[in-house]
Amino acid sequence: MPAEEAAPTDTLRAGDVILLTTAASVQFRKPIVVRVIRELPDRHTYDGWLWLDAYELNPKGDAIARRELFVMRAGVRIQVSSPRRADETRRPRPARRSGAVGVG
């Protein structure tokens, strides 16, 4: 089930999870999801484009690669519901024992 998307904002913040498709750049023919580390404002770009420092995420939400990306701001889609991180998944609880346990 795809995550919901929000319209791009003026500034991306650390921790934002975004979807990058060909709307952001032709290099994303195969869409990727990344978690923003920061925008790189000191790099000169064309009007409407920006550089990002980000972690590429796998379907579980785990970071698999750190990347610097050149993208069109209007093509960036912020994910409202991000992939779950491995440490956020539910772990099964141990079964409770009923009654007294005999020893010996």
For each residue, the residues with C-beta under 8 A, 3 or more apart:
1:
2:
3: 19 79 80 81 82 83
4: 79 80 81
5: 19 77 78 79 80
6: 9 77 78 79 80
7: 78
8: 73 74 75 76 77 78
9: 6 12 78
10:
11: 39
12: 9 16 18 36 39 50 52 76 78
13: 16 36
14: 36 37 38
15: 35 36
16: 12 13 35 36 78
17: 33 34 35 36 57 78 79 82 83
18: 12 33 34 36 54 76 77 78 79
19: 3 5 31 32 33 76 77 78 79
20: 24 25 28 31 32 33 34 69 71 75 76 77
21: 24 28 31 75 77
22: 25 26 28 29 75
23: 72 74 75 77
24: 20 21 28 71 72 75 76 77
25: 20 22 28 69 70 71 72 75
26: 22 29
27:
28: 20 21 22 24 25 31 32
29: 22 26
30:
31: 19 20 21 28
32: 19 20 28 56 57
33: 17 18 19 20 56 57 79 82 83
34: 17 18 20 52 54 55 56 57 67 69
35: 15 16 17 54 55 57 63 82
36: 12 13 14 15 16 17 18 39 52 53 54
37: 14 52 53 54 55 66
38: 14 52 53
39: 11 12 36 50 51 52 53
40: 43 50 51 52 53 68
41: 50
42:
43: 40 51
44:
45: 49 50 51 70
46: 49
47:
48: 72 73 74
49: 45 46 70 71 72 73
50: 12 39 40 41 45 70 71 73
51: 39 40 43 45 68 69 70
52: 12 34 36 37 38 39 40 68 69 71
53: 36 37 38 39 40 66 67 68
54: 18 34 35 36 37 66 67 68 69
55: 34 35 37 63 64 65 66 67
56: 32 33 34 63 64 65 66 67
57: 17 32 33 34 35 61 62 63 64 83
58: 61 62 64 83
59: 83
60: 83 84 85 86
61: 57 58 82 83 84 85 86 88
62: 57 58 85 86
63: 35 55 56 57 66
64: 55 56 57 58
65: 55 56
66: 37 53 54 55 56 63
67: 34 53 54 55 56
68: 40 51 52 53 54
69: 20 25 34 51 52 54
70: 25 45 49 50 51
71: 20 24 25 49 50 52 75 76
72: 23 24 25 48 49 75 76
73: 8 48 49 50 76
74: 8 23 48
75: 8 20 21 22 23 24 25 71 72
76: 8 12 18 19 20 24 71 72 73
77: 5 6 8 18 19 20 21 23 24
78: 5 6 7 8 9 12 16 17 18 19
79: 3 4 5 6 17 18 19 33 82
80: 3 4 5 6
81: 3 4
82: 3 17 33 35 61 79
83: 3 17 33 57 58 59 60 61
84: 60 61 88 89
85: 60 61 62 88 89
86: 60 61 62 89
87:
88: 61 84 85
89: 84 85 86
90:
91:
92:
93:
94:
95:
96:
97: 101
98:
99:
100:
101: 97
102:
103:
104:
